[in-house]
Amino acid sequence: MDGYRKSGHAVYDIKYHVIWVTKYRYKVLQGHIAVRARELIRQGCEARGITILQGSVGKDHIHLLLSCPPSVAPSKIMQYLKGRSSRLLQDEFPELKKRYWGQHLWARGYFCATVGTVTEEIIRNYIANQFNENKDGIFKIEE
């Protein structure tokens, strides 16, 4: 069970690769702003029980590899991280507030992909061969 995380009622290994960009791809994530953005994202993830496995702050984007509990949807993670970091960064850095006068530091969308060590083929084989005897299509009943 190496690599698995546990909560009160679940054992899981859920990983997401997420990327989001600054609005208009302005290269504003530099120097103190980049350091503070990283700090805010770390705090936000810690508060939600999310582990950052790998991360990077580019001049105009954020890349993260996250390990998340099953109770947290990727859309909620992004909503929380983007919203909180945007608000706090603009409050702390007047130059951002001036450039992003509409209060939107991040572009609307994001990229999210699941990451795993088990492929779809391995799962299909496991389910198909679990009881080894009767192979009744793709959805069988244990006898």
C-alpha positions in Angstrom: 0.0 0.0 0.0 3.0 2.3 -0.6 2.0 5.7 -2.1 -1.6 5.5 -1.0 -3.1 8.1 1.3 -5.8 7.4 3.9 -8.8 9.3 5.3 -11.4 8.3 7.7 -13.3 6.1 5.3 -11.1 5.8 2.2 -7.7 4.7 0.9 -6.8 6.6 -2.3 -4.2 7.8 -4.7 -5.8 10.6 -6.8 -3.4 12.9 -8.6 -4.2 15.8 -10.9 -1.9 17.7 -13.2 -3.3 21.3 -13.4 -2.2 24.4 -15.2 -3.7 27.9 -15.3 -2.6 31.1 -16.8 -2.7 34.8 -16.1 -5.4 36.8 -17.9 -4.1 38.0 -21.3 -0.9 35.9 -20.6 0.7 39.0 -19.0 4.1 38.0 -17.5 3.4 39.4 -14.0 4.5 36.4 -11.9 8.0 37.5 -11.2 10.1 38.4 -8.2 8.1 39.0 -5.0 4.8 38.4 -6.7 5.9 34.9 -7.8 7.2 34.0 -4.4 3.9 35.2 -2.7 1.8 33.3 -5.3 3.7 30.1 -4.5 3.2 30.8 -0.8 -0.6 31.4 -1.1 -1.0 28.2 -3.3 0.9 26.2 -0.7 -1.3 27.6 2.1 -4.5 26.9 0.2 -3.6 23.4 -0.6 -2.6 22.6 3.0 -5.9 24.0 4.2 -7.8 21.6 2.0 -5.7 18.5 2.6 -4.1 18.7 -0.8 -0.5 17.7 -1.3 1.7 19.5 -3.9 3.9 16.7 -5.3 5.6 19.1 -7.8 5.0 22.7 -8.8 6.3 25.5 -10.9 5.5 29.2 -11.2 6.2 30.6 -14.6 6.0 34.2 -15.6 2.5 33.8 -16.9 1.3 30.4 -15.6 1.2 28.0 -12.7 1.9 24.2 -13.1 1.0 21.8 -10.3 0.9 18.1 -9.7 -1.5 17.6 -6.8 -2.5 14.6 -4.7 -6.1 15.2 -3.5 -8.7 13.5 -1.2 -11.6 12.0 -3.1 -14.0 14.4 -1.4 -12.5 17.4 -3.3 -13.5 17.9 -6.9 -10.9 19.3 -9.3 -13.2 22.2 -10.2 -13.5 23.2 -6.5 -9.7 23.0 -6.1 -9.3 25.4 -9.0 -12.1 27.7 -7.9 -10.5 28.0 -4.4 -6.9 28.3 -5.4 -7.4 30.8 -8.3 -10.0 32.9 -6.4 -8.1 33.2 -3.1 -4.7 33.8 -4.7 -6.1 36.4 -7.1 -7.8 38.4 -4.4 -4.9 38.3 -2.0 -2.2 39.0 -4.6 -4.1 42.1 -5.8 -4.6 43.3 -2.3 -0.9 43.0 -1.6 0.5 44.3 -4.9 -1.0 47.6 -6.1 0.6 47.2 -9.6 -1.5 44.1 -10.1 -4.7 45.8 -9.0 -4.0 48.6 -11.5 -3.3 46.2 -14.4 -6.2 43.9 -13.6 -8.8 46.6 -12.8 -11.6 44.1 -13.2 -10.3 42.0 -10.3 -9.5 39.0 -12.4 -5.8 38.0 -12.3 -6.3 34.6 -13.8 -7.8 33.6 -17.2 -11.2 31.9 -16.9 -10.2 28.3 -17.8 -7.6 25.8 -16.7 -6.1 22.5 -17.7 -6.6 19.4 -15.6 -5.6 15.8 -16.3 -5.6 12.8 -14.1 -2.4 11.0 -13.4 -1.9 7.4 -12.3 0.3 4.4 -12.2 -2.5 2.0 -13.3 -3.6 2.1 -16.9 -7.2 1.5 -18.1 -6.0 -1.8 -19.6 -4.7 -3.1 -16.3 -8.0 -2.2 -14.6 -10.0 -3.9 -17.3 -7.9 -7.1 -17.0 -8.2 -7.0 -13.2 -12.0 -6.8 -13.4 -12.3 -9.4 -16.1 -10.0 -11.9 -14.4 -11.1 -11.3 -10.8 -13.2 -14.4 -10.6 -11.5 -16.3 -13.6 -14.5 -18.6 -14.4 -17.6 -17.1 -16.0 -16.9 -14.3 -18.4 -20.3 -12.8 -19.0 -19.5 -9.7 -21.0 -18.1 -6.6 -19.4 -20.2 -6.6 -16.2 -20.5 -9.8 -14.4 -21.9 -11.1 -11.1 -19.8 -13.0 -8.5 -21.3 -16.4 -7.9 
